[in-house]
Amino acid sequence: MAALEPLTPVAPCPCGRVDPVRRGQAARWAACCGRWLDAGEPVPDAESLMRSRYAAFVLGRTDYLQQTWHASTRPAELALEEGVRWLGLEVRAHRSTGPDQAEVEFVARSRQAGRGQRLHELSRFVRENGHWYYVDGVFP
């Protein structure tokens, strides 16, 4: 799957985060996940990493997905499924499980070949050397 065109700085972020200043409106790309995917700023917490990884799936950014996947579980190659259209993300819960560990429960909705799909995952994250990484997930 080829990467999609980059989002403009003022485009709504695909992760679905609501802008705290512009109440009820989607956060803008540059102020949300764009600062991590495009500007290379460090992600501050596991929930933000999970949201930015969802945005990377939407945009076909396998480079970012690989960079943010923990080395102990990272696949050697990552190919995204063709024809998947991501429709939305709901973060159901996030919690710290230790000083450098966290879990995020989410549901991501997509459509492929006319069929709706839901991915419900409880993901584990770790922070090493000031950077958060996705480790793995289970399907509750």
C-alpha positions as CSV (number, residue, x, y, z in Angstrom):
1,M,0.0,0.0,0.0
2,A,1.5,3.3,-1.0
3,A,1.5,6.2,1.5
4,L,-1.2,8.7,1.0
5,E,-0.6,12.4,0.5
6,P,0.5,14.2,3.7
7,L,-2.2,16.2,5.5
8,T,-2.2,19.9,5.6
9,P,-1.3,21.5,9.0
10,V,-4.9,22.6,9.6
11,A,-6.6,19.4,8.4
12,P,-8.5,17.4,11.1
13,C,-6.3,14.7,12.6
14,P,-7.5,11.2,11.7
15,C,-7.0,10.0,15.3
16,G,-10.2,11.7,16.4
17,R,-8.8,13.7,19.3
18,V,-10.9,16.7,20.2
19,D,-9.1,20.0,20.4
20,P,-9.3,21.3,24.0
21,V,-9.3,25.0,22.8
22,R,-11.7,24.6,20.0
23,R,-14.2,22.6,22.0
24,G,-16.1,19.9,20.1
25,Q,-13.9,20.2,17.0
26,A,-11.3,17.8,15.9
27,A,-7.7,18.6,16.7
28,R,-5.7,19.9,13.8
29,W,-3.0,17.6,12.2
30,A,0.0,19.9,13.1
31,A,-1.1,20.3,16.7
32,C,-1.9,16.6,17.1
33,C,-0.3,13.5,15.5
34,G,1.5,15.6,12.8
35,R,4.0,16.8,15.3
36,W,5.1,13.2,15.9
37,L,4.8,11.8,12.3
38,D,6.0,14.8,10.4
39,A,8.0,16.9,12.8
40,G,9.7,14.1,14.8
41,E,8.8,15.4,18.2
42,P,8.9,12.8,21.0
43,V,5.5,11.3,21.9
44,P,4.6,12.2,25.5
45,D,2.5,9.2,26.5
46,A,1.2,5.8,25.4
47,E,-2.3,7.1,24.4
48,S,-0.7,9.7,22.1
49,L,1.5,7.0,20.6
50,M,-1.5,4.8,20.0
51,R,-3.4,7.6,18.3
52,S,-0.4,8.5,16.2
53,R,0.0,4.9,15.1
54,Y,-3.7,4.8,14.1
55,A,-3.0,8.0,12.0
56,A,0.0,6.2,10.5
57,F,-2.2,3.3,9.5
58,V,-4.7,5.8,7.9
59,L,-1.9,7.4,5.9
60,G,0.0,4.2,5.0
61,R,3.1,5.3,7.0
62,T,4.8,2.0,7.6
63,D,8.0,3.8,8.3
64,Y,6.5,5.4,11.5
65,L,4.8,2.1,12.5
66,Q,8.2,0.3,12.3
67,Q,10.0,3.1,14.2
68,T,7.5,3.0,17.1
69,W,7.3,-0.8,17.4
70,H,9.4,-2.2,20.2
71,A,12.4,-4.1,18.8
72,S,11.5,-7.3,20.8
73,T,8.2,-7.7,18.8
74,R,8.7,-5.6,15.6
75,P,8.2,-7.6,12.4
76,A,11.1,-7.5,9.9
77,E,8.7,-6.2,7.2
78,L,5.3,-4.6,7.4
79,A,2.9,-4.6,4.6
80,L,-0.5,-3.0,5.1
81,E,-3.6,-4.6,3.6
82,E,-4.7,-3.2,0.3
83,G,-8.1,-1.4,0.1
84,V,-8.6,-0.8,3.8
85,R,-10.4,2.5,4.5
86,W,-10.1,3.6,8.2
87,L,-13.3,5.1,9.5
88,G,-12.6,6.1,13.1
89,L,-10.9,5.5,16.4
90,E,-12.4,5.2,19.9
91,V,-10.0,5.1,22.8
92,R,-11.9,3.3,25.5
93,A,-9.3,3.4,28.3
94,H,-5.7,4.1,29.0
95,R,-3.7,3.5,32.2
96,S,-0.2,3.4,33.5
97,T,0.9,-0.1,34.6
98,G,4.3,1.0,35.9
99,P,6.6,4.0,35.6
100,D,7.5,3.1,32.0
101,Q,4.6,0.9,31.0
102,A,1.0,1.5,30.0
103,E,-2.0,-0.1,28.4
104,V,-4.5,1.5,25.9
105,E,-7.8,-0.1,25.0
106,F,-9.2,1.0,21.7
107,V,-11.7,0.2,18.9
108,A,-10.7,1.1,15.3
109,R,-13.3,0.9,12.6
110,S,-12.5,0.2,9.0
111,R,-14.1,-0.9,5.7
112,Q,-12.6,-3.3,3.2
113,A,-14.3,-4.6,0.1
114,G,-17.6,-3.1,1.3
115,R,-17.5,-4.9,4.6
116,G,-17.3,-3.1,7.9
117,Q,-14.7,-4.3,10.5
118,R,-13.9,-3.5,14.1
119,L,-10.5,-4.0,15.7
120,H,-10.8,-4.1,19.4
121,E,-7.4,-4.3,21.1
122,L,-5.8,-3.8,24.5
123,S,-2.3,-2.7,23.6
124,R,0.8,-2.7,25.7
125,F,3.4,0.1,25.5
126,V,6.9,0.7,27.1
127,R,9.0,3.7,27.4
128,E,12.8,3.3,26.9
129,N,15.3,6.1,26.8
130,G,12.5,8.7,26.8
131,H,10.6,7.1,23.8
132,W,7.3,5.2,23.9
133,Y,7.0,2.0,21.9
134,Y,4.1,-0.4,21.0
135,V,4.9,-3.9,22.3
136,D,1.9,-6.0,21.5
137,G,-1.8,-6.4,22.0
138,V,-4.6,-8.8,22.9
139,F,-8.1,-8.9,21.6
140,P,-10.6,-8.8,24.5
